[in-house]
């Protein structure tokens, strides 16, 4: 019996140590993720005025993309920066220059619209008379909530309490959805990256700089996170 109790005690000690190690590892992973995100935000904040030349394999991002992606050149312009092919503002062809972002959350994307319609159709097909009853009471409850919120809003206004403004990140998050479609970014055939170099050109095309950006037809603004040059 004593041996069994000792084994149980040892097992409990081992379990406690394992849980502590797991929590420490989880905390370390969270701290690392936060540090990476903080660095990315620092890069985003500095991008607007960054005139670093952008080269093959620069890292890019889109607010509606599922992942970060890269720039690429299938045929170089014959000019190298740090021995890496230099890019110009005309290098904006999807999957030739701008490698797709995997998936897209923009509701302007036809693929996302199709996913939304498919989901709505499934929901509608599963409805029966009980949904109508629930819907009636839900509607009444929502009306009461709306009245209560309006009263709270009026009280805050009378007390001089200002409504908190949403950040740009929060606004973008609201524009996004849980629906995902294929990334098929579209750019004007005669378009180009904005804010290229004003004085340096390759074959008449301004050099691509890290401050540059380009708008997708589905509302995403593609920006350059890293220039691709060696750090």
Z-matrix of the N, CA and C atoms (Angstrom, degrees):
N
C 1 1.460
C 2 1.535 1 111.79
N 3 1.364 2 113.72 1 -43.76
C 4 1.470 3 117.67 2 179.96
C 5 1.532 4 111.18 3 -62.31
N 6 1.316 5 116.41 4 -38.82
C 7 1.473 6 120.38 5 178.77
C 8 1.522 7 110.72 6 -64.17
N 9 1.328 8 115.64 7 -40.33
C 10 1.471 9 120.45 8 179.24
C 11 1.524 10 110.54 9 -64.23
N 12 1.337 11 116.21 10 -44.15
C 13 1.467 12 120.34 11 178.97
C 14 1.524 13 111.06 12 -62.95
N 15 1.355 14 115.96 13 -38.37
C 16 1.463 15 119.92 14 178.87
C 17 1.526 16 111.02 15 -65.14
N 18 1.341 17 114.93 16 -41.68
C 19 1.468 18 119.69 17 178.19
C 20 1.528 19 111.02 18 -62.51
N 21 1.337 20 115.87 19 -40.83
C 22 1.463 21 120.77 20 178.79
C 23 1.520 22 110.55 21 -63.72
N 24 1.357 23 114.82 22 -43.45
C 25 1.473 24 119.92 23 179.25
C 26 1.532 25 110.44 24 -62.53
N 27 1.340 26 116.29 25 -43.77
C 28 1.461 27 120.98 26 179.48
C 29 1.541 28 110.60 27 -62.24
N 30 1.334 29 115.02 28 -39.98
C 31 1.463 30 119.60 29 -179.85
C 32 1.526 31 110.66 30 -64.93
N 33 1.351 32 116.45 31 -39.75
C 34 1.455 33 120.71 32 178.96
C 35 1.529 34 111.39 33 -65.86
N 36 1.340 35 115.10 34 -40.19
C 37 1.473 36 119.88 35 177.20
C 38 1.529 37 110.43 36 -62.65
N 39 1.345 38 115.52 37 -43.10
C 40 1.465 39 120.57 38 179.41
C 41 1.522 40 110.53 39 -64.36
N 42 1.345 41 115.47 40 -39.64
C 43 1.471 42 119.27 41 179.44
C 44 1.527 43 110.93 42 -64.60
N 45 1.339 44 115.90 43 -43.19
C 46 1.475 45 120.49 44 178.70
C 47 1.529 46 110.61 45 -61.00
N 48 1.347 47 115.74 46 -44.31
C 49 1.472 48 120.02 47 179.40
C 50 1.518 49 110.95 48 -63.45
N 51 1.340 50 115.96 49 -40.25
C 52 1.467 51 120.06 50 179.60
C 53 1.520 52 110.71 51 -64.18
N 54 1.345 53 116.86 52 -41.77
C 55 1.465 54 120.97 53 179.00
C 56 1.523 55 110.95 54 -64.17
N 57 1.343 56 115.38 55 -40.30
C 58 1.470 57 119.28 56 178.81
C 59 1.521 58 110.72 57 -65.08
N 60 1.338 59 116.22 58 -41.11
C 61 1.465 60 120.02 59 178.11
C 62 1.527 61 111.01 60 -63.90
N 63 1.349 62 115.20 61 -40.29
C 64 1.469 63 119.76 62 179.27
C 65 1.524 64 110.61 63 -63.27
N 66 1.344 65 116.12 64 -45.32
C 67 1.460 66 120.55 65 -179.50
C 68 1.533 67 110.85 66 -63.43
N 69 1.345 68 115.42 67 -40.02
C 70 1.467 69 119.55 68 178.65
C 71 1.527 70 110.60 69 -64.98
N 72 1.350 71 115.53 70 -41.90
C 73 1.466 72 119.40 71 179.06
C 74 1.522 73 111.08 72 -65.54
N 75 1.345 74 116.09 73 -40.82
C 76 1.466 75 120.51 74 179.43
C 77 1.525 76 110.49 75 -64.64
N 78 1.344 77 115.85 76 -41.77
C 79 1.464 78 120.23 77 178.97
C 80 1.529 79 110.49 78 -64.42
N 81 1.340 80 115.79 79 -39.98
C 82 1.469 81 120.06 80 177.94
C 83 1.510 82 111.89 81 -64.53
N 84 1.338 83 116.38 82 -41.76
C 85 1.465 84 120.66 83 179.06
C 86 1.526 85 110.60 84 -65.04
N 87 1.345 86 116.11 85 -40.55
C 88 1.464 87 120.24 86 179.11
C 89 1.529 88 110.96 87 -64.24
N 90 1.336 89 115.54 88 -42.87
C 91 1.465 90 120.46 89 179.37
C 92 1.533 91 110.55 90 -63.12
N 93 1.338 92 115.97 91 -40.53
C 94 1.465 93 120.09 92 179.21
C 95 1.527 94 110.83 93 -65.25
N 96 1.347 95 116.48 94 -42.37
C 97 1.466 96 120.75 95 179.23
C 98 1.521 97 110.92 96 -63.15
N 99 1.324 98 115.96 97 -40.87
C 100 1.467 99 120.38 98 178.91
C 101 1.532 100 111.08 99 -66.12
N 102 1.330 101 116.34 100 -37.88
C 103 1.464 102 120.38 101 178.62
C 104 1.530 103 110.91 102 -65.33
N 105 1.349 104 115.84 103 -40.95
C 106 1.472 105 120.40 104 177.98
C 107 1.530 106 109.99 105 -63.22
N 108 1.336 107 116.39 106 -45.43
C 109 1.464 108 120.26 107 -178.99
C 110 1.527 109 111.18 108 -64.96
N 111 1.338 110 116.47 109 -37.46
C 112 1.469 111 120.57 110 177.93
C 113 1.528 112 110.52 111 -63.70
N 114 1.346 113 116.56 112 -39.77
C 115 1.457 114 121.03 113 178.55
C 116 1.534 115 110.28 114 -66.21
N 117 1.334 116 116.28 115 -41.05
C 118 1.465 117 119.74 116 178.40
C 119 1.518 118 110.73 117 -62.96
N 120 1.338 119 116.02 118 -41.23
C 121 1.465 120 119.09 119 179.22
C 122 1.520 121 111.02 120 -64.72
N 123 1.320 122 115.89 121 -37.16
C 124 1.475 123 120.68 122 176.16
C 125 1.532 124 110.45 123 -61.60
N 126 1.338 125 116.04 124 -41.34
C 127 1.463 126 120.51 125 177.68
C 128 1.528 127 111.18 126 -65.41
N 129 1.328 128 116.52 127 -40.91
C 130 1.469 129 120.26 128 178.72
C 131 1.524 130 110.68 129 -62.53
N 132 1.334 131 115.46 130 -42.14
C 133 1.463 132 119.74 131 -178.17
C 134 1.526 133 112.27 132 -66.88
N 135 1.341 134 116.85 133 -31.11
C 136 1.466 135 120.29 134 -177.61
C 137 1.530 136 112.89 135 -89.12
N 138 1.328 137 116.74 136 -9.28
C 139 1.463 138 121.36 137 -172.91
C 140 1.526 139 113.25 138 -63.87
N 141 1.326 140 117.24 139 -38.26
C 142 1.470 141 121.75 140 -172.12
C 143 1.527 142 112.91 141 -54.48
N 144 1.302 143 117.25 142 -36.83
C 145 1.470 144 120.98 143 -177.22
C 146 1.527 145 113.31 144 -108.37
N 147 1.323 146 117.13 145 11.82
C 148 1.469 147 120.58 146 -176.09
C 149 1.527 148 110.48 147 -87.23
N 150 1.332 149 116.24 148 117.86
C 151 1.471 150 121.60 149 -179.25
C 152 1.530 151 112.07 150 -103.24
N 153 1.330 152 116.90 151 23.77
C 154 1.468 153 120.11 152 177.03
C 155 1.521 154 109.57 153 -64.56
N 156 1.342 155 117.02 154 139.45
C 157 1.462 156 121.22 155 178.11
C 158 1.538 157 109.78 156 -68.34
N 159 1.311 158 115.53 157 138.17
C 160 1.467 159 121.09 158 -178.95
C 161 1.524 160 109.70 159 -99.94
N 162 1.332 161 115.50 160 132.34
C 163 1.456 162 121.13 161 -175.86
C 164 1.534 163 111.31 162 -124.42
N 165 1.326 164 114.27 163 172.54
C 166 1.464 165 122.53 164 177.15
C 167 1.530 166 111.10 165 -47.65
N 168 1.333 167 116.30 166 132.54
C 169 1.467 168 124.43 167 179.84
C 170 1.530 169 113.55 168 79.74
N 171 1.326 170 117.47 169 18.87
C 172 1.465 171 119.93 170 172.29
C 173 1.524 172 108.26 171 -63.08
N 174 1.324 173 116.93 172 149.35
C 175 1.465 174 120.66 173 -178.98
C 176 1.529 175 109.73 174 -94.16
N 177 1.321 176 116.53 175 135.79
C 178 1.466 177 121.87 176 -177.03
C 179 1.526 178 110.41 177 -129.60
N 180 1.352 179 115.29 178 164.74
C 181 1.455 180 119.67 179 176.36
C 182 1.520 181 111.05 180 -148.45
N 183 1.330 182 114.58 181 158.64
C 184 1.459 183 122.43 182 178.76
C 185 1.528 184 107.05 183 -135.64
N 186 1.340 185 119.38 184 136.48
C 187 1.471 186 120.20 185 -177.34
C 188 1.519 187 113.83 186 -61.49
N 189 1.341 188 117.60 187 -21.99
C 190 1.459 189 120.50 188 -179.69
C 191 1.530 190 112.77 189 -100.87
N 192 1.327 191 117.55 190 -2.06
C 193 1.460 192 121.37 191 -177.69
C 194 1.523 193 112.80 192 -78.27
N 195 1.326 194 116.63 193 151.47
C 196 1.468 195 121.42 194 177.98
C 197 1.525 196 111.71 195 -76.83
N 198 1.316 197 117.21 196 -21.78
C 199 1.461 198 120.52 197 -174.66
C 200 1.528 199 108.62 198 -151.24
N 201 1.321 200 115.86 199 167.56
C 202 1.465 201 119.97 200 170.03
C 203 1.527 202 107.81 201 -74.45
N 204 1.326 203 116.63 202 164.10
C 205 1.453 204 119.19 203 178.68
C 206 1.527 205 109.67 204 -144.34
N 207 1.347 206 115.94 205 -164.69
C 208 1.466 207 120.56 206 -173.67
C 209 1.524 208 111.09 207 -136.95
N 210 1.332 209 114.41 208 159.95
C 211 1.460 210 121.48 209 170.37
C 212 1.519 211 107.97 210 -97.27
N 213 1.314 212 115.68 211 151.37
C 214 1.469 213 119.24 212 -178.19
C 215 1.520 214 110.45 213 -147.64
N 216 1.322 215 115.56 214 159.43
C 217 1.472 216 122.78 215 175.19
C 218 1.517 217 108.46 216 -127.15
N 219 1.325 218 116.39 217 124.66
C 220 1.464 219 117.76 218 175.41
C 221 1.525 220 110.95 219 -82.97
N 222 1.334 221 115.10 220 -32.47
C 223 1.483 222 120.73 221 175.23
C 224 1.518 223 107.61 222 -132.68
N 225 1.318 224 117.13 223 124.19
C 226 1.464 225 119.75 224 -175.90
C 227 1.527 226 110.73 225 -74.55
N 228 1.336 227 114.40 226 164.76
C 229 1.467 228 120.81 227 177.83
C 230 1.524 229 111.46 228 -91.26
N 231 1.332 230 116.28 229 4.74
C 232 1.463 231 120.07 230 179.02
C 233 1.512 232 114.30 231 82.99
N 234 1.353 233 116.41 232 8.13
C 235 1.472 234 120.52 233 179.33
C 236 1.515 235 108.28 234 -122.03
N 237 1.338 236 116.36 235 132.31
C 238 1.464 237 121.15 236 -178.47
C 239 1.523 238 110.96 237 -115.63
N 240 1.322 239 115.99 238 145.47
C 241 1.460 240 122.81 239 171.41
C 242 1.517 241 106.41 240 -122.42
N 243 1.328 242 116.91 241 117.62
C 244 1.472 243 121.61 242 -173.07
C 245 1.529 244 110.61 243 54.05
N 246 1.323 245 115.78 244 39.90
C 247 1.464 246 123.30 245 177.54
C 248 1.542 247 113.40 246 67.39
N 249 1.326 248 116.86 247 18.01
C 250 1.469 249 121.74 248 178.35
C 251 1.530 250 108.10 249 -120.15
N 252 1.341 251 118.63 250 137.46
C 253 1.474 252 120.90 251 -177.55
C 254 1.529 253 113.04 252 -55.87
N 255 1.323 254 114.61 253 128.54
C 256 1.465 255 121.71 254 179.67
C 257 1.531 256 110.26 255 -80.86
N 258 1.341 257 116.63 256 143.36
C 259 1.460 258 121.67 257 -179.38
C 260 1.519 259 111.04 258 -107.00
N 261 1.336 260 116.41 259 159.16
C 262 1.463 261 121.84 260 178.46
C 263 1.526 262 109.27 261 -121.93
N 264 1.328 263 115.96 262 173.54
C 265 1.471 264 120.99 263 -177.38
C 266 1.529 265 112.39 264 -67.36
N 267 1.323 266 118.05 265 -13.92
C 268 1.462 267 121.29 266 179.89
C 269 1.532 268 112.77 267 -88.62
N 270 1.330 269 116.53 268 -3.40
C 271 1.462 270 120.43 269 178.56
C 272 1.531 271 108.52 270 -84.15
N 273 1.333 272 116.23 271 80.66
C 274 1.459 273 120.21 272 -174.36
C 275 1.538 274 112.55 273 -139.57
N 276 1.342 275 116.89 274 23.97
C 277 1.463 276 120.45 275 179.71
C 278 1.526 277 109.56 276 -83.84
N 279 1.344 278 116.53 277 129.30
C 280 1.459 279 120.78 278 -178.14
C 281 1.521 280 110.98 279 -62.19
N 282 1.326 281 115.25 280 133.50
C 283 1.471 282 125.17 281 177.82
C 284 1.524 283 113.88 282 65.37
N 285 1.326 284 116.41 283 3.83
C 286 1.461 285 120.88 284 168.49
C 287 1.520 286 108.01 285 -110.69
N 288 1.333 287 115.40 286 -47.02
C 289 1.464 288 121.56 287 176.56
C 290 1.529 289 111.76 288 -111.13
N 291 1.321 290 116.28 289 -48.00
C 292 1.471 291 121.15 290 178.95
C 293 1.525 292 107.63 291 -100.17
N 294 1.322 293 116.54 292 102.11
C 295 1.466 294 120.48 293 -179.83
C 296 1.533 295 108.24 294 -71.55
N 297 1.325 296 116.61 295 133.57
C 298 1.465 297 120.73 296 -171.99
C 299 1.532 298 112.53 297 -59.71
N 300 1.336 299 115.39 298 161.09
C 301 1.461 300 122.31 299 -175.12
C 302 1.527 301 112.87 300 -95.37
N 303 1.326 302 116.87 301 20.31
C 304 1.458 303 121.46 302 176.33
C 305 1.511 304 112.70 303 81.86
N 306 1.312 305 116.44 304 -72.71
C 307 1.461 306 122.18 305 178.39
C 308 1.509 307 110.11 306 -129.24
N 309 1.320 308 115.91 307 165.62
C 310 1.465 309 121.08 308 -177.36
C 311 1.525 310 109.28 309 -133.74
N 312 1.337 311 117.10 310 137.00
C 313 1.463 312 122.17 311 179.00
C 314 1.533 313 112.80 312 -102.48
N 315 1.322 314 118.10 313 -3.70
C 316 1.466 315 120.30 314 -175.65
C 317 1.526 316 111.48 315 -67.54
N 318 1.315 317 116.42 316 131.50
C 319 1.465 318 120.93 317 178.34
C 320 1.526 319 111.69 318 -73.14
N 321 1.321 320 117.14 319 -8.63
C 322 1.461 321 120.87 320 175.21
C 323 1.526 322 111.43 321 -79.26
N 324 1.322 323 116.06 322 -17.22
C 325 1.464 324 121.78 323 -179.07
C 326 1.534 325 109.22 324 -75.17
N 327 1.334 326 118.55 325 123.71
C 328 1.472 327 120.95 326 -179.82
C 329 1.522 328 113.67 327 -54.71
N 330 1.336 329 117.60 328 -33.90
C 331 1.459 330 120.87 329 178.11
C 332 1.529 331 111.36 330 -63.97
N 333 1.343 332 116.62 331 -40.00
C 334 1.464 333 121.12 332 178.66
C 335 1.528 334 109.45 333 -68.26
N 336 1.336 335 116.47 334 -42.49
C 337 1.465 336 120.39 335 177.93
C 338 1.530 337 110.36 336 -59.33
N 339 1.325 338 116.76 337 -39.81
C 340 1.462 339 120.90 338 179.41
C 341 1.527 340 110.85 339 -64.71
N 342 1.345 341 117.14 340 -39.58
C 343 1.465 342 121.19 341 178.36
C 344 1.524 343 110.61 342 -64.99
N 345 1.332 344 116.45 343 -40.56
C 346 1.466 345 120.60 344 178.72
C 347 1.523 346 110.51 345 -63.53
N 348 1.347 347 116.49 346 -45.90
C 349 1.462 348 121.01 347 179.68
C 350 1.529 349 111.23 348 -63.06
N 351 1.339 350 116.39 349 -38.83
C 352 1.464 351 120.92 350 179.47
C 353 1.533 352 110.08 351 -63.62
N 354 1.340 353 115.98 352 -44.44
C 355 1.463 354 120.65 353 179.81
C 356 1.526 355 110.91 354 -64.77
N 357 1.335 356 116.68 355 -43.57
C 358 1.467 357 120.67 356 178.95
C 359 1.526 358 110.99 357 -61.41
N 360 1.333 359 116.17 358 -39.16
C 361 1.468 360 120.72 359 179.83
C 362 1.529 361 110.46 360 -64.16
N 363 1.334 362 117.10 361 -40.68
C 364 1.467 363 121.36 362 179.13
C 365 1.526 364 110.14 363 -64.76
N 366 1.341 365 115.76 364 -43.07
C 367 1.467 366 120.12 365 179.60
C 368 1.526 367 110.63 366 -62.48
N 369 1.336 368 115.91 367 -45.35
C 370 1.460 369 120.36 368 -179.99
C 371 1.521 370 111.85 369 -62.18
N 372 1.330 371 116.57 370 -38.69
C 373 1.463 372 120.83 371 -177.33
C 374 1.525 373 112.29 372 -68.23
N 375 1.341 374 117.10 373 -22.20
C 376 1.465 375 120.70 374 -177.83
C 377 1.521 376 112.68 375 -95.48
N 378 1.329 377 117.54 376 -0.61
C 379 1.461 378 120.78 377 -179.50
C 380 1.528 379 110.95 378 -75.07
N 381 1.340 380 117.01 379 147.10
C 382 1.462 381 121.69 380 170.76
C 383 1.524 382 108.14 381 -138.28
N 384 1.339 383 117.97 382 -169.10
C 385 1.462 384 121.20 383 -175.32
C 386 1.521 385 112.85 384 -60.10
N 387 1.356 386 117.07 385 -27.12
C 388 1.456 387 119.70 386 -178.98
C 389 1.526 388 111.49 387 -68.00
N 390 1.349 389 116.58 388 -31.20
C 391 1.469 390 120.06 389 177.44
C 392 1.519 391 110.95 390 -64.25
N 393 1.364 392 116.00 391 -36.04
C 394 1.462 393 119.46 392 179.13
C 395 1.522 394 110.55 393 -65.45
N 396 1.353 395 116.30 394 -39.64
C 397 1.458 396 120.41 395 179.14
C 398 1.529 397 110.17 396 -65.77
N 399 1.348 398 115.15 397 -47.68
C 400 1.468 399 119.88 398 178.50
C 401 1.523 400 110.18 399 -61.06
N 402 1.343 401 116.15 400 -41.58
C 403 1.455 402 120.85 401 -179.77
C 404 1.515 403 112.61 402 -60.33
N 405 1.361 404 115.89 403 -37.57
C 406 1.465 405 120.09 404 179.97
C 407 1.522 406 110.52 405 -62.46
N 408 1.365 407 115.03 406 -49.62
C 409 1.461 408 118.77 407 -177.86
C 410 1.524 409 111.42 408 -69.42
N 411 1.341 410 116.37 409 -33.43
C 412 1.468 411 120.06 410 176.54
C 413 1.518 412 110.70 411 -63.40
N 414 1.333 413 115.63 412 -41.00
C 415 1.468 414 120.80 413 178.84
C 416 1.524 415 110.04 414 -61.23
N 417 1.351 416 116.17 415 -45.46
C 418 1.461 417 119.93 416 179.82
C 419 1.527 418 110.83 417 -62.40
N 420 1.346 419 115.52 418 -41.84
C 421 1.465 420 119.70 419 178.99
C 422 1.526 421 110.79 420 -63.71
N 423 1.325 422 117.37 421 -43.31
C 424 1.469 423 121.24 422 179.13
C 425 1.519 424 111.33 423 -61.50
N 426 1.352 425 115.66 424 -36.53
C 427 1.469 426 119.21 425 178.23
C 428 1.524 427 110.22 426 -63.60
N 429 1.337 428 116.07 427 -41.19
C 430 1.469 429 120.13 428 178.80
C 431 1.524 430 110.54 429 -65.81
N 432 1.336 431 116.87 430 -42.35
C 433 1.468 432 121.13 431 179.02
C 434 1.521 433 110.46 432 -61.73
N 435 1.342 434 116.24 433 -41.36
C 436 1.472 435 120.79 434 179.26
C 437 1.520 436 110.72 435 -60.77
N 438 1.336 437 116.22 436 -42.65
C 439 1.471 438 120.71 437 179.60
C 440 1.523 439 110.39 438 -64.10
N 441 1.350 440 115.53 439 -43.08
C 442 1.472 441 119.98 440 179.61
C 443 1.527 442 110.95 441 -62.96
N 444 1.356 443 116.20 442 -44.60
C 445 1.470 444 120.16 443 179.33
C 446 1.521 445 111.26 444 -61.89
N 447 1.333 446 115.86 445 -40.37
C 448 1.473 447 120.35 446 179.30
C 449 1.524 448 109.97 447 -62.04
N 450 1.358 449 115.87 448 -40.11
C 451 1.465 450 120.10 449 178.77
C 452 1.513 451 111.63 450 -64.98
N 453 1.343 452 115.82 451 -41.76
C 454 1.473 453 120.33 452 178.46
C 455 1.517 454 110.23 453 -64.36
N 456 1.350 455 115.95 454 -41.86
C 457 1.464 456 120.33 455 179.18
C 458 1.511 457 111.83 456 -61.91
N 459 1.347 458 117.23 457 -41.08
C 460 1.466 459 121.60 458 179.31
C 461 1.516 460 110.32 459 -65.86
N 462 1.344 461 116.10 460 -41.81
C 463 1.465 462 120.31 461 179.27
C 464 1.527 463 110.87 462 -61.76
N 465 1.337 464 116.64 463 -43.01
C 466 1.470 465 120.51 464 178.47
C 467 1.517 466 111.43 465 -62.15
N 468 1.353 467 115.21 466 -38.89
C 469 1.464 468 119.90 467 -179.83
C 470 1.517 469 110.52 468 -65.52
N 471 1.350 470 116.14 469 -42.73
C 472 1.465 471 120.43 470 179.93
C 473 1.530 472 111.37 471 -65.54
N 474 1.346 473 115.39 472 -32.84
C 475 1.467 474 120.24 473 179.75
C 476 1.523 475 112.41 474 -83.50
N 477 1.345 476 116.25 475 -2.65
C 478 1.459 477 120.13 476 179.13
C 479 1.510 478 114.32 477 77.98
N 480 1.345 479 117.08 478 20.40
C 481 1.464 480 121.22 479 179.86
C 482 1.516 481 109.35 480 -84.24
N 483 1.309 482 116.44 481 122.33
C 484 1.466 483 121.73 482 -178.60
C 485 1.519 484 111.50 483 -81.50
N 486 1.344 485 115.80 484 143.08
C 487 1.455 486 121.13 485 176.78
C 488 1.518 487 109.24 486 -74.62
N 489 1.325 488 116.16 487 132.87
C 490 1.455 489 120.42 488 -178.47
C 491 1.529 490 110.31 489 -69.39
N 492 1.337 491 115.59 490 126.42
C 493 1.462 492 120.46 491 179.01
C 494 1.526 493 110.33 492 -74.82
N 495 1.307 494 116.51 493 139.73
C 496 1.460 495 121.09 494 178.80
C 497 1.518 496 110.19 495 -78.98
N 498 1.320 497 116.15 496 144.11
C 499 1.460 498 120.94 497 177.65
C 500 1.520 499 108.99 498 -75.75
N 501 1.338 500 116.33 499 166.07
C 502 1.464 501 120.97 500 178.10
C 503 1.524 502 110.59 501 -62.03
N 504 1.362 503 116.03 502 -36.67
C 505 1.459 504 119.88 503 179.31
C 506 1.531 505 111.06 504 -64.07
N 507 1.348 506 116.15 505 -40.05
C 508 1.468 507 120.30 506 179.38
C 509 1.527 508 111.18 507 -67.27
N 510 1.348 509 115.71 508 -38.02
C 511 1.467 510 119.67 509 178.33
C 512 1.525 511 110.60 510 -64.54
N 513 1.345 512 115.37 511 -42.55
C 514 1.467 513 119.62 512 178.82
C 515 1.520 514 111.03 513 -65.00
N 516 1.349 515 115.34 514 -37.21
C 517 1.461 516 119.55 515 -179.14
C 518 1.525 517 110.31 516 -65.13
N 519 1.335 518 116.15 517 -36.90
C 520 1.458 519 120.26 518 178.31
C 521 1.525 520 111.00 519 -67.23
N 522 1.335 521 114.98 520 -35.15
C 523 1.461 522 119.20 521 179.56
C 524 1.526 523 111.28 522 -68.97
N 525 1.324 524 115.07 523 -27.33
C 526 1.467 525 118.99 524 179.84
C 527 1.527 526 109.95 525 -78.34
N 528 1.303 527 116.31 526 169.72
C 529 1.465 528 120.54 527 177.32
C 530 1.516 529 109.18 528 -143.83
N 531 1.339 530 114.68 529 175.22
C 532 1.455 531 119.70 530 177.45
C 533 1.520 532 111.19 531 -81.01
N 534 1.318 533 117.11 532 -8.29
C 535 1.461 534 120.60 533 179.23
C 536 1.521 535 109.80 534 -79.79
N 537 1.327 536 115.66 535 137.86
C 538 1.461 537 120.52 536 -177.65
C 539 1.519 538 110.04 537 -125.24
N 540 1.327 539 116.00 538 132.61
C 541 1.451 540 121.70 539 173.73
C 542 1.515 541 109.10 540 -120.91
N 543 1.306 542 116.55 541 173.76
C 544 1.467 543 120.07 542 178.50
C 545 1.521 544 109.68 543 -70.41
N 546 1.328 545 116.24 544 140.31
C 547 1.463 546 120.65 545 177.14
C 548 1.521 547 108.50 546 -75.01
N 549 1.334 548 115.68 547 109.72
C 550 1.466 549 121.81 548 176.72
C 551 1.532 550 107.91 549 -127.18
N 552 1.316 551 115.19 550 55.04
C 553 1.462 552 120.70 551 -175.45
C 554 1.524 553 111.66 552 -50.31
N 555 1.325 554 115.05 553 138.12
C 556 1.460 555 120.90 554 179.96
C 557 1.523 556 109.85 555 -120.36
N 558 1.326 557 115.30 556 132.15
C 559 1.454 558 121.67 557 177.20
C 560 1.529 559 108.16 558 -128.19
N 561 1.333 560 118.21 559 147.56
C 562 1.476 561 119.87 560 179.76
C 563 1.527 562 111.15 561 -55.42
N 564 1.319 563 116.13 562 138.87
C 565 1.472 564 120.86 563 -178.49
C 566 1.530 565 111.53 564 -58.88
N 567 1.332 566 116.24 565 -33.73
C 568 1.469 567 120.35 566 -179.94
C 569 1.527 568 111.25 567 -101.99
N 570 1.368 569 116.44 568 16.27
C 571 1.462 570 120.35 569 -177.50
C 572 1.516 571 112.70 570 -82.85
N 573 1.324 572 115.06 571 -178.84
C 574 1.463 573 121.39 572 178.36
C 575 1.519 574 109.30 573 -164.26
N 576 1.322 575 116.21 574 165.03
C 577 1.454 576 121.55 575 174.07
C 578 1.531 577 108.73 576 -64.16
N 579 1.316 578 117.42 577 141.13
C 580 1.466 579 121.81 578 179.57
C 581 1.521 580 111.17 579 -85.03
N 582 1.332 581 115.67 580 149.91
C 583 1.460 582 124.58 581 174.08
C 584 1.525 583 114.12 582 66.99
N 585 1.333 584 116.17 583 40.91
C 586 1.457 585 120.23 584 173.25
C 587 1.515 586 111.17 585 -69.72
N 588 1.319 587 116.44 586 179.42
C 589 1.472 588 121.36 587 -178.09
C 590 1.524 589 110.01 588 -63.81
N 591 1.356 590 115.83 589 134.73
C 592 1.461 591 119.83 590 -178.23
C 593 1.532 592 113.62 591 -81.30
N 594 1.334 593 116.91 592 -19.68
C 595 1.462 594 119.14 593 -171.93
C 596 1.524 595 115.05 594 -122.88
N 597 1.321 596 117.74 595 -16.53
C 598 1.466 597 119.91 596 -177.01
C 599 1.525 598 109.34 597 -113.87
N 600 1.355 599 115.52 598 127.53
C 601 1.468 600 120.79 599 -174.56
C 602 1.535 601 110.50 600 -131.89
N 603 1.328 602 114.60 601 157.60
C 604 1.463 603 121.40 602 169.13
C 605 1.522 604 106.37 603 -124.67
N 606 1.322 605 116.50 604 116.28
C 607 1.469 606 121.10 605 -176.76
C 608 1.527 607 112.28 606 52.06
N 609 1.334 608 115.59 607 39.57
C 610 1.461 609 120.68 608 178.00
C 611 1.520 610 114.90 609 83.16
N 612 1.330 611 117.04 610 -0.70
C 613 1.467 612 120.27 611 -179.18
C 614 1.523 613 110.28 612 -104.50
N 615 1.354 614 118.62 613 126.80
C 616 1.470 615 120.88 614 179.16
C 617 1.522 616 111.83 615 -59.45
N 618 1.330 617 116.63 616 144.05
C 619 1.460 618 120.45 617 177.34
C 620 1.527 619 109.97 618 -65.81
N 621 1.320 620 115.72 619 146.56
C 622 1.467 621 122.07 620 177.70
C 623 1.522 622 108.96 621 -80.28
N 624 1.349 623 116.61 622 131.80
C 625 1.460 624 122.94 623 -179.95
C 626 1.531 625 109.85 624 -118.25
N 627 1.326 626 115.64 625 161.02
C 628 1.470 627 117.92 626 -176.52
C 629 1.522 628 112.62 627 -66.48
N 630 1.306 629 117.85 628 -21.24
C 631 1.460 630 120.18 629 179.23
C 632 1.534 631 112.17 630 -74.95
N 633 1.329 632 116.85 631 -11.93
C 634 1.469 633 120.92 632 -175.58
C 635 1.530 634 112.43 633 -67.57
N 636 1.321 635 114.49 634 155.38
C 637 1.466 636 121.11 635 175.57
C 638 1.521 637 108.35 636 -148.64
N 639 1.329 638 115.88 637 162.40
C 640 1.459 639 120.51 638 178.29
C 641 1.527 640 108.38 639 -146.58
N 642 1.331 641 116.52 640 138.08
C 643 1.460 642 121.78 641 -176.68
C 644 1.522 643 111.15 642 -93.17
N 645 1.327 644 115.21 643 132.45
C 646 1.465 645 121.33 644 172.93
C 647 1.531 646 107.99 645 -84.32
N 648 1.312 647 117.15 646 150.02
C 649 1.464 648 121.93 647 -179.73
C 650 1.524 649 112.17 648 -61.81
N 651 1.345 650 116.78 649 -18.28
C 652 1.456 651 120.47 650 -178.86
C 653 1.527 652 112.49 651 -94.99
N 654 1.335 653 116.81 652 12.09
C 655 1.466 654 120.72 653 172.82
C 656 1.505 655 117.03 654 99.66
N 657 1.317 656 119.35 655 -8.14
C 658 1.463 657 121.39 656 -179.70
C 659 1.518 658 111.94 657 -83.79
N 660 1.323 659 116.57 658 134.97
C 661 1.471 660 120.83 659 176.53
C 662 1.528 661 107.54 660 -99.41
N 663 1.328 662 116.46 661 110.09
C 664 1.467 663 121.64 662 -178.90
C 665 1.526 664 108.62 663 -80.87
N 666 1.318 665 116.11 664 126.10
C 667 1.466 666 121.37 665 -179.40
C 668 1.528 667 109.91 666 -126.28
N 669 1.322 668 115.20 667 165.98
C 670 1.468 669 121.77 668 -175.92
C 671 1.528 670 109.81 669 -104.12
N 672 1.316 671 115.87 670 116.11
C 673 1.459 672 121.18 671 -178.21
C 674 1.513 673 111.23 672 -81.23
N 675 1.343 674 116.52 673 -47.52
C 676 1.465 675 122.73 674 178.44
C 677 1.535 676 109.56 675 -130.28
N 678 1.310 677 116.44 676 139.77
C 679 1.461 678 121.19 677 -174.28
C 680 1.524 679 114.35 678 -69.95
N 681 1.335 680 117.64 679 -19.93
C 682 1.464 681 121.09 680 -176.71
C 683 1.516 682 112.45 681 93.93
N 684 1.320 683 116.89 682 -12.33
C 685 1.471 684 120.01 683 177.34
C 686 1.534 685 109.40 684 -74.43
N 687 1.325 686 117.72 685 151.67
C 688 1.479 687 120.22 686 176.55
C 689 1.522 688 110.00 687 -59.59
N 690 1.326 689 115.87 688 138.55
C 691 1.466 690 120.21 689 179.47
C 692 1.516 691 110.34 690 -73.50
